[in-house]
Amino acid sequence: MTTIPMDIEWRRTSRNTEIAVAEIHPYGEIFLKRSFLIKSCELNEHIDSFNLLQEITRNIEGATSPAIIEPLCVGNVIALELISHKSFHELWLDENYPQEQVLLDIMCLYGWLAKFHNATVNSIDQVPLCYVDFGPKNLIPLDDDCVTFIDPPLKFTRRDVFYDFGTLVFEIERSLIQAARPCLIWKSRELARTWVVSKKIVHPYQLYKKGIQRHVFTVVARYVNFYRKPRPIIEFLRGMVIVPCLIFYHILLSVYDLILQFKVK
């Protein structure tokens, strides 16, 4: 039976997640992810989610997703086919990456999420599957026309598209802050509005703003539930700083959205 080597070097990417790359016979180089958020009792659901993502991306021209290596998935570890390219988020972290290209990338993210929705719409009420937590960290550009979707949610759910879009807008802006590019947040919000209007989507932009608001409150709720986390005191202290910042951020960008709305009129 093939097992994961004990001596591999793990690298922390967030407070909950670590990743590693290991050469494991007979699979070759494998990408490994372990997280406090992955429960062993839900491991089969995570595997099913990755398999479903592969089925969906087969129906999207230019899209792929990494194959999951089920025999190596154990406990809170997920094993995947290695994709050596960088995600949009990782590209933005490079200070030499042009700001003009970041803005083009943002439009690409909107477009690929729309393609994902179009590929998963059901025939009854025309409601698509939502990616739930889609953002620049979940999409890897391979070239100008091809991407790889990664890190699906535990469960895809059917919801109106503006919830997923709102999540994407928030995650784009969070990545811009983490990449030390906060000056692009205002332009990003303008692009969001422009994209919705240009597509002549049935839902007005006001509903997409509702999607942004919902995701902000979802993130706030994660910190409010600090007592459920493995390190509750640390999470509480983080929340004392981050929650007020999130509320201020939401109010500030909501005002900016209103200004954009009056400018268009």
Secondary structure, DSSP 8 states (H G I E B T S, - for coil): -----TT---EE-SSSEEEEEEEETTTEEEEEEEETT--GGGHHHHHHHHHHHHHHHTTSTTEE---B-GGG-BTTEEEEE---S--HHHHHTSTTS-HHHHHHHHHHHHHHHHHHHHHH--TTT---EE-SS-SGGGEEE-SSS-EEE----SS-EE--HHHHHHHHHHHHHHHHHHTT-GGGHHHHHHHHHHHHHHTT-SS-HHHHHHHHHHHHHHHHHHHHTGGGSSSHHHHHHHHHHHHHHHHHHHHHHHHHHHHHHHHH-
